[in-house]
Amino acid sequence: MRYYYDRPFDTLLLTWAFFLVSTEIVKIVFGSGFRGIDNPIPGAVMVAGVDVPAYRGLIALLSLGLIVATAFVIFRTNLGIKIRALIQNREVASLLGLNISMTYKLVFCFGAGMAGLAGALIAPVMSIDPYIGNIFLVRSFFVVIVGGIGQLLGGTLLGSFFVGGTETLFALFSDQVVAQTIVFLVAIVILRFRPSGLLKSK
């Protein structure tokens, strides 16, 4: 991966390739059948007069907590300063004594750990099979591209709200496939006029 650190789009494609290879390895080792995990927190809770599944509510709260914790690390710690310096100018950060290789490794491991945690949390909500990642792969790709490659949290959050919110909105008036298609078409239009995404890197 270190050979592509200065090429964000190629990094996306390379990690996508790793995903495809790992999917085939999972099929070889565990098979391609569906498996389920019991819901650890069954039942529902009343929120503003609406019944919300307890476990899904917990996932939402944990997600918000992780976003706040990540924002704190990035914008309020020495490690966050190093990460932002590395994103803004790799060469200058290196000249100032920043260990480029170690910082990249820490960020990559943190991102991989967050992805693994997300998979573990979502597993009881849906059936598991080797292709479960395909459900989120295209959405994640569009979130990053639409939000703006190279953004820290702002672009990702904005892209997430756009993709998830728009899909949910159109799903109220049509089926899921039509809603996803509309979202992707709108995203393509946005990228046509703003190739760098909704938020430009400074």
ABEGO torsion letter per residue (X at the ends): XAAAAABAAAAAAAAAAAAAAAAAAAAAAAEABBBBBBBABBEBBBBGGBBBBAAAAAAAAAAAAAAAAAAAAAAABAAAAAAAAAAABAAAAAAAGBBAAAAAAAAAAAAAAAAAAAAAAAAAABBBBAAAAAAAAAAAAAAAAAAEBGBBAAAAAAAAAAAAAAAAAAAAABBAAAAAAAAAAAAAAAAAABAAEABBBX
